[in-house]
Amino acid sequence: MFNNYFKTALRSLIRNKSFAIINVMGLTIGIASCILLYSLISFEKSYDNFHKDKDRIYRVVSEIKNNDGVRYSPGVPFPVAGGLRNDFPNLEEVASIISADGLITVEDNLKDEKKFKEESSIYYAEPEFFEIFNFPWIIGNKKTALNKPNSAVLSQAYAEKYFGNWKDAVGKDIKLDNKYIYKIDGIFKNVPSNTDFPLQVIISYTSLNETSIGRNLDNWTSIWSNAYTFIKLPAGLKSAKFNEDLKAFNAKHKPAEYLNQGLMLQPLSTIHSDGRFGNYSNKIFSRGLIVALSLIALFLLLIACINFINLATAQAINRSREVGVRKVLGGNRIQLSAQFLTETAVITFLATALAYALAELVLPHLNNFLKTSAGLNLFRDSNIIKFVLGIAVVVTFLSGLYPAMILSGFNPIKVLKSKIISKPGKGINLRRGLVIFQFTIAQVLIVGTLVVVNQMDYSRNASLGFNKDSVLLVPVPSDSISILKMDALKNKLLQQPGVTNVSFSTFTPADDSRWGSDFKFDNSPERSTFGAELKWADADYFKTYDIRLAAGKFYSESDSVCEFVVNETFVKKLGIKDPEDILGKELNFWDGFLAAPIVGVVKDFHQSSFHQEQRPVVLSTWKEVYGLINIKLQTKQFKETLAGINRIWSDIYPEYLFEYQFLDEKIEDFYQKEEQLSVLYKIFAAIAIFISCLGLYGLVSFMAIQRTKEVGIRKVLGASASNIIYLFSKEFTILIGTAFLIAAPISYLIMQNWLEDFAFRIDISIWLFLIAVGSSLVFAWLTVGYNSIKAATANPVNSLKYE
């Protein structure tokens, strides 16, 4: 019986080629979009879920509460790991790991050196780290390789990068920052792409000292965001219970005035999605984004199904006599429904196959654009097979059930007498409702896309409070010998044609990295109720970035005198209204380690992306912690100027690589995720409009057939072609207008909620909504124009002979 249904379905589809092609096209694009989004979401949700006992692995993080709110950090004080081992011997494992940057030097022989500037690839880790996490090793003992000082292990890729063959790496030495030598004691397999631990070079934690890391390793109050501590809870111990234990642990080890710095557990499963903390990969894929993309996938699939329903019901009249004949010859409703569902299944499974092939073609480009490694493999991933087959089955029933019920329900007597054509079908209101639903979703996506694009334009073009253009950023070495050469480097750079200003600093004005601390103000014995962001920079920093004064003066360059400059937000946080009133007041950091007067107040400038509020900033000089040189360039002859800077660098620092980045590129990176999403939203909005227009084509086709006699009578009575076109245009214009009334408040609420993530944001203008509805109308008019004109120009004699 099924074989008969299948043959009949093929014959029917061949007879109605245009119907089949349009349906296959709509379903293919909708299902392909769904498969791509499923692949992307599945990949992002798979981060670090391959570790054994992953549900018992937690990161210990910091929660800092001040009067101005709560701040979170993924890091904890250095002694926390040791304290946890001593106070909680029942913990299965405890491990510390710290990320770092540096210059790796490899000697092939006495005369040949290779240098590699590594960023976010070097880590100091305890051997217990590899007991908690399942990163396989190729050679070496993971329990002992990192036990010894001055030892290191490499990933297979980096062992081959440094030594050509990973087998030759074991026993060899690498040098970090031209100072510290480490012996390679092991090689581990390359970490997978779906991990937030991009491990490449791992140095034994026992190699750490205050000189190499620049931090006090016994300080319980200083938090470094790169210093992570992980624990593995014993089976049966709940995280909620251990969070309570951490409160007592924190109170035991920290001074009373620092108890606002709390400790808490973060599950491994949330490290990739919780934007409050961050991770080593610097990739966050929030749960909200997962929900948003899942809903977009669902809606695109529903739009494709609605498109099928509208086209199928538009064909119902053409097949009514077929149904009548089948019923007269003994066919029952169940058999007819099965026949039409089989036709739907043929179309759906063909569309699914094409959609999978299309997704395979598009996925590499999507991965390249989003910098992900999502995959589709039917032969390796059973979840993909289940998802694709599930989509096909669901779409078959969603798309085919209603048309099958309508077609199989025709009265054979009325059909054979052609009376069913004389009046509109009772389901037309449902079909109109489906078109309204389609365009509602499409317009929500259009408004969302416009809001994202406008916010990105605002973020790129709004004033930052400093001049970011044509500033070259070059990392500089911070060892004692290199520090002595800084003045010579600066003087030579200022003599280079094309260089207008040069400044040394720890951070740029807008920077993801930051150094925060509390302080004491104006000889007060109490610590501040808020933290200040510290930016160490020489006196030329203000001129290089064109930072403006609000009161007082800029500090001067001096090795013996220390002075502070603060921003306007710092003044406001202290409750001081006039910036002049803060001048001369003393700031005291770290119990007198650094104390000096405030000599100036600068106007607020953005310290990070527009997601963040303005923070209180303190600027001062500190040559020993400078790690960056800021070079202001003229806008002409970039290549010649860069070549000259490179030569100067090679003369001053021949043992270090010359690497650079432009500040405006660095700031663009703040919004990389939003830029990527804006492109995705544009694509999905275009797909939604395209499929919706196909559905509208189906509805207009249905209306043209239903109103054939009416059109003929109107033309006989004197209606012009424009009157007939207006008749059809009014119908769908009302539908799109209704969709707009529904979409406008929904899109406003959704995008207003999205904008809440930005401290500095646009207002949602009414023009965005007018563009959305206007573009929908234009696309719809273009879509239905053919059928409207065809109906309007048809011979009325033929129309009146229709019955």
C-alpha positions in Angstrom: 0.0 0.0 0.0 2.8 2.4 0.9 4.4 1.7 -2.4 1.2 2.8 -4.2 1.1 5.9 -2.0 4.7 6.7 -2.9 4.2 6.3 -6.7 1.0 8.4 -6.6 2.8 11.1 -4.6 5.6 11.3 -7.1 3.2 11.6 -10.0 1.3 14.3 -8.2 4.5 16.3 -7.5 5.7 15.9 -11.1 2.3 17.3 -12.4 2.7 20.3 -10.0 6.3 21.1 -10.5 6.1 24.7 -9.4 4.3 23.8 -6.2 6.9 21.1 -5.4 9.9 23.3 -6.2 8.7 26.3 -4.1 7.9 24.0 -1.2 11.2 22.1 -1.4 13.0 25.5 -1.6 11.3 26.9 1.5 11.7 23.8 3.6 15.3 23.3 2.5 16.3 26.8 3.6 14.4 26.6 6.8 15.7 23.2 7.8 19.3 24.0 6.8 19.1 27.1 9.0 17.8 24.9 11.8 20.6 22.3 11.3 23.3 25.0 11.3 22.0 26.6 14.5 21.7 23.2 16.1 25.3 22.5 15.2 26.5 25.8 16.6 24.6 25.5 19.8 25.6 21.9 20.3 29.3 22.8 19.9 29.1 25.7 22.3 27.3 23.5 24.9 29.9 20.8 24.6 32.7 22.9 26.1 34.7 20.8 28.6 31.9 18.2 29.0 34.4 15.5 28.1 36.1 15.5 31.5 35.5 12.6 33.8 33.4 13.5 36.8 32.8 16.9 35.3 29.8 17.4 37.6 32.1 17.4 40.6 34.6 19.9 39.2 34.4 23.5 40.4 36.3 26.7 40.0 36.7 28.8 43.2 35.9 32.4 42.3 35.7 35.7 44.1 32.7 37.8 44.8 33.6 41.4 45.9 30.8 43.4 47.5 31.2 47.2 47.8 28.8 50.1 48.3 28.6 50.5 44.5 27.5 46.9 43.9 28.9 43.4 43.4 32.0 42.6 41.3 33.0 39.1 40.3 36.5 37.7 39.4 37.5 34.3 38.3 40.7 34.6 40.3 41.4 34.2 44.0 44.4 35.0 46.2 47.4 32.8 45.7 47.4 31.1 49.1 43.8 29.8 48.7 44.7 26.5 47.1 47.2 25.6 49.9 44.7 26.7 52.5 42.0 24.5 51.0 44.3 21.5 51.1 45.1 22.0 54.7 41.6 22.9 56.0 39.6 20.4 53.8 41.6 17.2 53.4 38.4 15.5 52.3 38.6 17.3 48.9 39.5 14.9 46.2 41.8 17.3 44.3 42.9 20.9 44.5 44.9 22.6 41.8 46.1 26.1 40.9 46.8 27.4 37.4 47.9 30.8 36.2 48.0 32.1 32.6 50.8 34.3 31.4 52.4 35.8 28.3 56.0 35.8 27.3 58.8 35.3 24.8 59.9 31.7 24.3 63.4 31.2 23.0 64.4 27.8 21.6 68.0 26.9 20.8 68.5 24.4 18.0 72.2 24.6 18.5 74.7 27.1 19.9 74.4 29.3 16.9 70.7 29.1 16.0 67.9 30.6 18.1 64.2 30.8 17.4 62.0 33.2 19.2 58.2 33.0 19.7 56.0 35.6 21.2 53.3 33.7 23.1 50.1 35.3 24.3 47.5 33.3 26.3 49.4 30.1 25.7 51.7 29.9 28.7 50.5 28.6 32.1 51.9 27.8 35.5 50.1 24.7 36.8 50.2 22.3 39.7 50.4 18.6 38.7 47.0 18.0 40.3 45.5 20.0 37.5 45.9 17.0 35.2 44.3 14.8 37.9 41.2 17.0 37.8 41.0 17.4 34.0 41.3 14.7 31.4 43.8 16.0 29.0 45.7 12.9 27.6 49.5 12.8 27.6 51.7 11.3 24.9 54.9 11.0 26.9 55.9 11.7 30.4 54.4 11.2 33.8 51.7 13.7 34.5 51.9 13.1 38.3 55.6 13.9 38.5 56.6 16.0 35.4 55.3 19.3 37.0 56.5 18.5 40.5 60.0 19.9 40.0 61.0 23.5 39.7 62.2 24.7 36.3 60.3 21.9 34.5 57.7 22.3 31.7 55.5 20.3 29.4 54.3 21.1 25.9 51.4 20.3 23.7 52.2 18.1 20.7 51.6 21.1 18.3 53.9 23.4 20.2 56.6 20.7 20.6 56.6 20.4 16.8 56.5 24.2 16.4 59.5 24.6 18.6 61.6 21.5 17.8 60.2 20.2 14.5 59.4 16.8 15.9 57.6 16.3 19.3 59.8 13.2 20.0 62.9 15.5 20.0 61.4 17.9 22.5 61.6 15.8 25.7 64.8 16.7 27.6 65.4 19.9 25.7 65.3 23.4 27.2 63.2 26.5 26.5 63.9 30.0 27.8 61.2 32.4 28.9 61.7 36.1 28.6 65.4 35.6 28.0 65.8 34.8 31.8 64.2 31.6 33.0 65.2 28.2 31.6 62.8 25.2 31.8 63.4 21.6 30.9 60.7 19.8 28.9 59.6 16.7 30.9 56.5 15.7 29.0 54.2 16.1 26.0 50.4 16.1 26.1 48.0 15.7 23.2 46.6 18.9 21.6 43.6 20.0 23.5 40.3 19.9 21.6 38.7 23.0 20.2 35.7 22.8 22.6 37.7 23.7 25.8 38.2 26.9 27.7 41.8 25.8 28.5 43.9 26.6 25.4 46.9 24.9 26.9 50.2 25.0 25.0 53.1 25.6 27.3 52.8 24.6 31.0 55.4 25.4 33.5 55.6 23.8 36.9 53.9 25.9 39.6 56.8 25.4 41.9 58.9 27.5 39.5 56.8 30.6 40.5 58.4 33.3 42.6 57.6 36.9 43.3 60.2 38.1 40.8 58.9 36.0 37.9 55.2 36.7 38.4 55.5 40.1 40.0 53.1 39.2 42.8 53.2 38.4 46.5 52.4 34.7 46.6 51.5 34.8 50.4 49.0 37.7 50.1 45.4 36.7 51.1 43.9 40.0 50.0 45.2 40.5 46.5 43.2 39.0 43.7 44.7 38.3 40.3 42.0 37.5 37.7 44.4 35.1 35.8 45.0 33.0 38.9 42.5 30.1 39.0 41.9 27.5 41.6 40.0 24.3 40.8 38.7 21.7 43.2 37.1 18.3 42.7 34.4 17.6 45.4 34.2 14.1 46.8 31.1 12.1 45.7 28.1 13.0 47.9 29.3 16.5 49.0 27.0 19.2 47.6 28.3 22.5 46.3 25.8 24.4 48.4 27.2 22.8 51.6 30.8 23.6 50.6 29.8 27.2 49.8 28.8 27.6 53.4 32.2 26.1 54.5 34.0 28.6 52.2 32.4 31.5 54.2 34.1 30.2 57.4 37.3 29.5 55.5 37.4 33.0 54.1 36.7 34.6 57.6 39.5 32.5 59.1 42.2 33.5 56.6 41.4 37.1 55.6 41.6 40.3 57.7 38.2 41.6 58.9 38.4 44.6 56.6 38.7 42.4 53.5 35.7 40.1 54.3 33.8 41.8 51.5 36.0 39.6 49.2 34.0 36.4 49.4 34.7 33.0 47.9 32.2 30.8 46.1 32.1 27.8 43.8 31.4 28.0 40.1 30.4 24.7 38.3 32.7 23.7 35.4 29.5 23.5 33.2 28.9 27.3 33.5 32.5 28.6 32.8 31.7 28.9 29.1 28.4 30.6 29.6 28.7 32.9 32.6 29.9 36.3 31.5 30.4 37.5 35.1 33.7 35.7 35.4 35.3 35.0 32.0 37.7 32.2 31.1 41.1 31.6 29.6 39.7 31.2 26.0 38.0 34.7 26.3 34.9 33.1 24.7 31.5 33.4 26.4 28.4 31.9 24.9 25.7 32.9 27.3 22.6 30.9 28.1 20.5 33.9 26.9 22.2 33.7 23.5 21.6 29.9 23.4 17.9 30.5 24.1 17.7 33.3 21.4 19.4 31.2 18.7 17.2 28.2 19.6 14.1 30.3 19.3 15.3 31.7 15.9 15.8 28.1 14.7 12.4 27.1 15.9 10.7 30.1 14.3 12.5 29.6 11.0 11.3 26.0 11.0 7.7 27.1 11.8 7.8 29.7 9.1 8.9 27.1 6.6 6.0 24.8 7.7 3.5 27.6 7.5 4.8 28.3 4.0 4.1 24.7 3.1 0.6 24.8 4.5 -0.3 27.9 2.6 1.0 26.5 -0.7 -0.7 23.2 -0.1 -4.1 24.7 0.7 -3.8 27.0 -2.3 -3.6 23.8 -4.4 -6.6 22.3 -2.7 -9.1 23.6 -5.3 -7.0 22.2 -8.2 -7.1 18.7 -6.6 -10.7 18.8 -5.4 -12.0 16.7 -8.3 -9.2 14.2 -7.8 -10.5 13.8 -4.2 -14.1 13.5 -5.4 -13.3 10.7 -7.9 -11.2 8.8 -5.3 -14.1 9.0 -2.8 -16.7 7.8 -5.4 -14.4 4.9 -6.2 -14.3 3.8 -2.5 -11.5 5.8 -1.0 -12.0 6.8 2.6 -10.7 9.7 4.5 -7.9 7.8 6.3 -6.5 6.6 2.9 -6.7 10.0 1.4 -5.0 11.6 4.4 -2.3 8.9 4.2 -1.8 9.7 0.5 -1.4 13.5 1.1 0.9 12.9 4.1 3.0 10.7 1.9 3.4 13.5 -0.6 4.4 15.8 2.3 6.9 13.2 3.5 8.4 12.9 0.0 8.9 16.7 -0.2 10.1 16.9 3.4 12.7 14.2 3.2 13.9 15.5 -0.1 14.2 19.0 1.4 15.9 17.5 4.5 18.5 15.8 2.4 19.2 19.0 0.4 19.2 21.0 3.7 21.9 18.8 5.2 24.0 19.1 2.1 23.5 22.9 2.1 24.4 23.0 5.8 27.6 21.0 5.1 28.6 23.5 2.4 27.8 26.6 4.6 29.2 25.3 7.9 32.9 25.8 7.1 32.3 29.4 6.3 30.2 29.9 9.4 33.0 28.3 11.5 35.5 30.6 9.9 33.4 33.7 10.5 32.5 32.8 14.1 36.0 31.2 14.9 34.4 28.0 16.0 34.8 24.3 15.1 31.2 23.1 15.0 30.7 19.9 12.9 28.1 17.8 11.2 28.9 14.1 10.9 26.1 11.7 10.5 28.4 8.7 10.8 30.1 9.8 14.1 27.5 11.7 16.0 24.3 9.8 16.6 22.7 13.0 18.0 23.0 14.6 14.5 21.2 11.6 13.0 18.4 11.8 15.6 18.1 15.6 15.2 17.9 15.5 11.4 15.4 12.6 11.3 13.4 14.2 14.1 13.2 17.4 12.1 12.0 15.5 9.0 9.3 13.7 11.0 8.1 16.8 12.8 8.0 18.9 9.7 6.1 16.2 7.9 3.3 16.2 10.4 3.4 20.0 11.1 3.3 20.8 7.4 1.1 17.9 6.1 -1.5 17.2 8.7 -3.7 20.2 8.2 -3.7 20.2 4.3 -4.3 16.4 4.4 -7.4 16.9 6.6 -8.7 19.7 4.4 -8.2 17.8 1.1 -9.5 14.5 2.4 -12.6 16.2 3.8 -14.1 17.5 0.6 -17.7 16.4 -0.1 -17.5 14.3 -3.3 -20.9 15.4 -4.6 -20.2 19.1 -4.2 -16.7 18.6 -5.6 -17.9 16.9 -8.8 -20.6 19.5 -9.2 -17.9 22.2 -8.8 -20.0 23.8 -6.0 -17.1 23.9 -3.6 -15.3 26.5 -5.7 -18.2 28.9 -5.6 -17.5 30.2 -2.1 -14.3 30.8 -0.1 -13.0 27.9 2.0 -13.7 28.1 5.7 -10.0 27.8 6.5 -8.9 31.1 4.9 -8.9 32.9 8.2 -6.4 30.3 9.6 -4.2 30.8 6.5 -4.3 34.5 7.0 -3.4 34.0 10.7 -0.4 31.9 9.6 0.8 34.6 7.3 0.4 37.1 10.1 2.5 34.8 12.3 5.2 34.6 9.6 5.5 38.3 9.1 5.4 38.9 12.9 8.5 36.8 13.3 10.2 38.3 10.2 9.6 41.9 11.5 10.8 41.0 15.0 14.0 39.8 13.4 14.3 42.9 11.2 13.8 45.3 14.2 16.3 43.2 16.2 18.9 43.4 13.4 18.4 47.2 13.0 18.8 47.8 16.7 22.0 45.7 16.9 23.5 47.4 13.8 22.6 50.9 15.2 24.1 50.0 18.6 27.3 48.8 16.9 27.5 52.0 14.9 27.1 54.0 18.1 29.8 52.0 19.9 32.2 52.6 17.0 31.5 56.3 16.4 30.7 57.8 19.8 33.3 59.8 21.6 35.5 57.7 23.9 36.9 60.7 25.8 40.3 60.2 24.2 41.7 59.9 20.7 42.2 56.3 19.6 43.2 57.0 16.0 46.6 56.0 14.7 48.0 54.8 18.0 50.5 51.9 17.6 50.7 49.6 20.7 54.0 47.6 21.2 54.5 45.3 24.2 57.8 46.1 25.9 59.9 43.7 28.1 59.9 44.5 31.8 63.1 43.0 33.1 65.5 45.3 34.8 67.9 45.7 31.9 65.1 46.4 29.4 63.7 49.1 31.8 67.0 50.9 31.7 66.7 51.1 27.9 63.2 52.7 27.8 64.4 56.3 27.7 66.7 55.6 24.8 63.9 53.8 22.9 61.6 56.7 23.5 64.1 59.3 22.4 64.9 57.5 19.2 61.2 56.9 18.4 60.5 60.6 18.7 63.2 61.3 16.1 61.5 58.9 13.7 59.6 60.7 10.9 55.9 60.0 11.2 55.9 59.6 15.0 54.3 62.5 16.8 54.1 61.3 20.4 55.4 58.3 22.5 54.3 57.2 25.9 55.0 54.2 28.2 52.1 52.7 30.2 50.7 49.5 31.7 47.4 49.7 30.0 45.7 51.7 27.2 42.9 54.1 28.2 40.4 51.4 27.1 41.6 48.0 28.0 40.2 44.6 29.0 43.1 44.2 31.4 43.0 46.2 34.6 44.6 46.7 38.0 42.2 47.5 40.8 42.7 48.3 44.4 41.1 49.9 47.4 42.8 52.9 49.1 42.6 55.4 51.9 41.6 59.0 51.2 42.8 62.2 52.9 44.5 60.5 55.8 41.4 58.5 56.7 42.1 55.3 58.7 39.3 53.5 56.9 39.6 51.9 53.5 37.5 53.2 50.7 34.1 51.7 50.1 34.8 51.3 46.4 37.8 50.2 44.3 39.8 52.3 41.9 41.2 51.3 38.6 44.9 52.0 38.4 46.5 53.0 35.2 50.3 53.5 35.4 51.6 55.8 32.7 54.3 58.4 32.1 53.5 62.1 31.8 53.2 62.0 28.0 50.3 59.6 28.2 47.8 62.5 28.3 49.2 64.2 25.3 49.4 61.0 23.3 45.7 60.2 23.8 44.5 63.8 24.0 42.9 63.3 27.4 41.4 66.6 28.7 41.7 68.2 32.1 38.7 69.0 34.3 40.7 70.6 37.1 44.3 71.0 38.3 47.2 69.8 36.2 48.8 66.7 34.8 51.5 65.1 36.9 55.1 65.6 35.9 57.7 63.0 35.0 60.0 62.4 38.0 61.7 59.4 39.5 61.6 60.9 43.0 58.2 62.6 43.2 54.9 60.7 42.9 51.6 62.5 42.1 48.1 61.2 41.2 45.6 62.3 38.6 42.0 61.0 38.9 38.9 61.0 36.7 35.6 62.8 37.3 33.9 59.5 38.3 36.4 59.1 41.1 35.5 62.5 42.4 31.8 61.8 42.2 32.2 58.4 44.0 33.7 60.3 47.0 30.7 62.6 47.1 32.7 65.7 46.1 30.8 68.0 43.7 33.6 70.4 42.6 36.7 68.7 41.2 38.8 71.6 42.5 38.0 70.5 46.0 39.9 67.2 45.7 43.2 68.8 44.6 46.0 68.4 47.2 44.2 65.6 49.0 46.3 62.5 49.6 45.7 58.9 48.3 47.2 56.0 50.2 47.6 52.6 48.6 48.6 49.4 50.4 49.1 50.9 53.8 51.5 53.6 52.8 53.5 51.6 50.2 52.4 54.3 47.7 51.0 57.6 49.1 50.9 60.9 47.2 48.7 64.0 46.6 46.1 64.4 43.8 47.3 67.1 41.5 44.7 66.9 38.7 41.3 65.6 37.5 40.7 64.5 34.0 37.4 64.3 32.2 35.9 60.8 32.1 37.0 58.5 29.3 35.8 55.0 28.5 38.0 52.4 30.1 36.5 49.4 28.3 33.5 48.6 26.1 30.2 50.4 26.2 28.9 47.4 28.2 30.6 48.9 31.2 29.8 51.9 33.4 32.4 54.6 33.9 34.7 53.4 36.7 36.8 55.5 39.1 40.4 55.8 37.7 43.7 56.8 39.3 46.7 57.5 37.1 50.3 57.8 38.2 53.8 56.9 37.1 55.5 53.6 37.9 58.3 52.7 35.4 58.9 49.2 36.8 55.4 48.0 35.8 55.2 49.5 32.3 54.5 46.8 29.7 53.4 48.8 26.7 54.6 51.6 24.5 52.0 53.8 22.9 53.2 55.4 19.7 51.1 58.2 18.0 51.6 58.2 14.3 50.8 60.6 11.5 48.2 59.4 9.1 50.5 59.2 6.1 53.3 56.8 5.2 52.4 54.1 7.7 54.6 51.5 6.0 57.7 53.6 6.0 57.1 54.7 9.7 56.5 51.1 10.8 59.7 49.9 9.1 61.6 52.7 10.9 60.1 51.8 14.2 61.1 48.1 13.6 64.7 49.1 13.0 64.9 51.2 16.1 63.3 48.3 18.1 65.9 45.8 16.7 68.7 48.1 17.7 67.5 48.6 21.3 66.0 45.2 22.0 67.7 42.8 19.5 66.8 39.8 21.7 63.0 40.5 21.6 60.5 40.3 18.8 58.8 43.4 17.4 55.0 42.9 17.6 52.3 45.5 17.4 48.6 46.2 17.3 46.6 49.4 16.5 44.4 50.6 19.3 41.3 51.0 17.2 41.7 47.3 16.3 41.9 46.4 20.0 38.8 48.4 20.7 37.0 46.7 17.8 37.7 43.4 19.5 35.4 44.6 22.4 32.4 44.1 20.2 33.5 41.1 18.1 30.7 38.9 19.4 28.1 41.6 18.8 29.5 42.2 15.3 29.3 38.5 14.5 25.7 38.2 15.8 24.6 41.3 13.9 25.7 39.5 10.7 23.9 36.3 11.7 20.7 38.3 12.5 20.8 39.9 9.1 21.0 36.6 7.5 18.2 35.1 9.5 16.0 38.1 9.0 16.6 37.8 5.2 15.7 34.1 5.4 12.6 34.7 7.4 11.4 37.4 4.9 12.2 35.1 1.9 10.3 32.1 3.3 7.4 34.4 4.4 7.1 35.8 0.9 6.9 32.3 -0.5 4.0 31.8 2.0 2.4 35.0 0.9 2.7 33.8 -2.7 0.8 30.8 -1.7 -2.0 32.8 -0.1 -2.3 35.1 -3.1 -2.4 32.1 -5.4 -5.2 30.7 -3.2 -7.1 34.1 -3.2 -6.7 34.4 -7.0 -8.3 30.9 -7.5 -11.1 31.5 -4.9 -12.0 34.9 -6.4 -11.8 34.1 -10.1 -15.5 34.6 -10.7 -15.5 37.7 -8.6 -12.7 39.2 -10.5 -14.5 38.5 -13.8 -17.7 40.1 -12.6 -15.8 43.2 -11.4 -14.1 43.6 -14.7 -17.4 43.2 -16.7 -18.9 45.9 -14.4 -16.0 48.3 -15.3 -13.2 47.6 -12.8 -9.8 48.5 -14.1 -6.6 46.4 -13.7 -5.4 48.8 -11.0 -8.7 48.3 -9.1 -8.1 44.5 -9.2 -4.5 44.9 -8.1 -5.7 47.1 -5.2 -8.2 44.5 -4.2 -5.4 41.9 -3.7 -2.9 44.5 -2.3 -5.4 45.6 0.4 -5.7 42.1 1.6 -2.0 41.4 2.3 -1.3 45.0 3.3 -3.8 44.5 6.2 -2.2 41.2 7.1 1.3 42.8 7.2 0.0 45.8 9.2 -1.6 43.4 11.7 1.7 41.5 12.0 3.5 44.8 12.6 1.1 45.7 15.4 2.0 42.4 17.1 5.7 42.5 16.3 6.3 46.1 17.4 5.8 45.7 21.2 7.4 42.2 21.2 10.6 43.4 19.4 10.7 46.5 21.6 10.7 44.5 24.8 13.2 42.0 23.5 15.7 44.5 22.2 15.2 46.9 25.2 16.2 43.9 27.3 19.2 43.3 25.1 20.3 46.9 25.3 20.2 46.7 29.1 23.6 44.9 28.8 25.1 48.2 27.6 25.8 51.0 30.0 25.9 53.4 27.1 23.3 52.6 24.5 21.0 54.0 21.8 17.3 54.8 22.2 15.1 52.6 20.1 13.7 55.0 17.5 10.3 54.8 15.8 12.1 54.9 12.5 13.5 51.4 13.1 9.9 50.1 13.3 8.8 52.0 10.2 11.8 50.6 8.3 10.8 47.1 9.4 7.2 47.4 8.3 8.2 49.3 5.1 10.7 46.7 4.0 8.2 43.9 4.7 5.6 45.7 2.6 8.0 46.2 -0.3 9.1 42.6 -0.3 5.5 41.5 -0.1 4.3 43.7 -2.9 7.2 42.4 -5.1 6.2 38.9 -4.2 2.5 39.1 -5.0 2.8 41.5 -7.9 2.9 38.7 -10.5 -0.2 36.9 -9.3 -2.1 40.2 -8.8 -1.3 41.4 -12.3 -2.1 38.0 -13.8 -5.5 38.0 -12.2 -6.1 41.7 -13.1 -5.3 41.2 -16.8 -7.1 37.9 -17.3 -10.0 37.8 -19.9 -13.3 38.1 -17.9 -15.0 35.8 -20.3 -12.7 33.0 -19.3 -13.3 33.9 -15.6 -17.1 33.7 -16.0 -16.8 30.3 -17.7 -14.8 29.1 -14.7 -18.0 27.5 -13.2 
